[in-house]
Amino acid sequence: QVQLVESGGGLVQPGGSLRLSCAASGSIFSAYVMAWYRQVPGKQRELVARITSGGSTNYADSVKGRFTISRDNAKNTVYLQMSALKPEDTAVYYCNKGAPGPDYWGQGTQVTVSS
């Protein structure tokens, strides 16, 4: 069982920045693929960014150059630094633990970009 606890969401003006954090339980965090997804009502959950155990990253085209995913294995935490935020980034953001083993999800944190 892996527990994921997100934090850092909130209301921000267009052009602003936020950093999301996801703290994970488990003793082999460094081996996990970790990712951030987001979802808006009525739409499918979509991948925002992913980071492998080796630190390789990939991003959705819509966030490339604006968002950065990183991890601190000593703290069992993955981050999503979001900059130049747009109203279309408004969503519930979910932390995901991927391979190895089954997927786990956090409870989600709301990000609202609005003036």
Secondary structure by P-SEA (a helix, b strand, c coil): cbbbbbcccccccccbbbbbbbbbbcccccccccbbbbbcccccccccccccccccccccccccccbbbbbcccccbbbbbbcccccccccbbbbbbccccbbbbccbbbbbbcc
